Amino acid sequence: MQSLEIKPYGLCDREGCINAFKTNVQKYFTLDEIKQFEEWLDYLRSASSDDHYYLVKDNGLIIGCGGFSYRKQTKETTMTWGLII
């Protein structure tokens, strides 16, 4: 039986999200964007981050991740790094 789980991103999910990202390189992302994604994941841990990032696990394996960012000053919401393997 498959077990899908949606949960907030945590530091322990970093490598799994990067691996999922890499499955999308060439088709949806460039090699240069891997470093940008890694730096952005590190930014998520900062106190200044207003971003909300989630991941989808299938039987413990990260199969997707994505989120949104809300900027109070401009009242804008944007999608952030959404992907599925």
C-alpha positions in Angstrom: 0.0 0.0 0.0 1.4 3.4 -0.9 1.6 6.0 1.7 1.8 9.7 0.6 2.8 12.3 3.1 2.9 16.1 2.8 5.0 17.8 5.4 6.9 21.1 5.9 10.5 21.2 4.8 13.1 20.5 7.5 16.9 20.5 7.4 16.9 16.7 7.4 15.1 16.9 4.0 17.8 18.9 2.2 19.6 16.1 0.4 16.3 14.4 -0.7 15.0 17.7 -2.1 18.3 18.2 -4.0 18.2 14.7 -5.4 14.6 15.3 -6.5 15.7 18.6 -8.1 18.5 16.9 -10.0 16.0 14.5 -11.7 14.5 17.6 -13.3 17.8 19.1 -14.6 18.0 19.5 -18.4 14.2 19.1 -18.9 13.1 21.8 -16.5 16.2 23.3 -14.8 19.7 24.0 -15.8 22.9 22.7 -14.1 23.5 26.3 -12.8 20.2 26.3 -10.9 21.3 23.4 -8.7 23.6 25.7 -6.7 20.8 28.4 -6.6 18.4 25.8 -5.2 20.9 24.6 -2.6 21.5 28.2 -1.4 17.8 28.9 -1.3 17.2 25.8 0.9 19.9 27.1 3.2 18.1 30.5 3.2 14.9 28.8 4.4 16.5 28.2 7.8 17.1 31.9 8.4 14.9 34.0 10.6 14.3 36.5 7.8 12.6 33.9 5.6 8.9 34.3 5.0 8.8 31.3 2.7 6.7 28.2 3.2 8.1 25.1 1.6 6.7 21.6 1.7 7.6 18.2 0.3 5.7 15.1 -0.7 7.0 11.7 0.3 6.0 8.4 -1.1 6.8 5.6 1.3 9.6 7.8 2.8 11.1 8.9 -0.5 10.8 12.6 -1.5 9.0 12.7 -4.8 8.2 16.4 -4.9 8.6 19.7 -3.2 7.4 23.3 -3.6 6.1 26.2 -1.7 5.2 29.9 -1.7 6.5 33.1 -0.4 4.5 36.0 0.9 6.0 39.5 1.0 4.1 41.7 3.4 5.6 45.0 2.1 4.3 44.4 -1.4 1.4 42.0 -0.6 2.7 39.7 -3.3 2.7 35.9 -3.2 5.0 33.9 -5.4 5.5 30.1 -6.0 8.9 28.8 -5.1 10.8 25.9 -6.6 8.0 23.5 -7.4 8.9 20.1 -8.8 7.9 16.5 -9.0 10.3 13.6 -9.9 
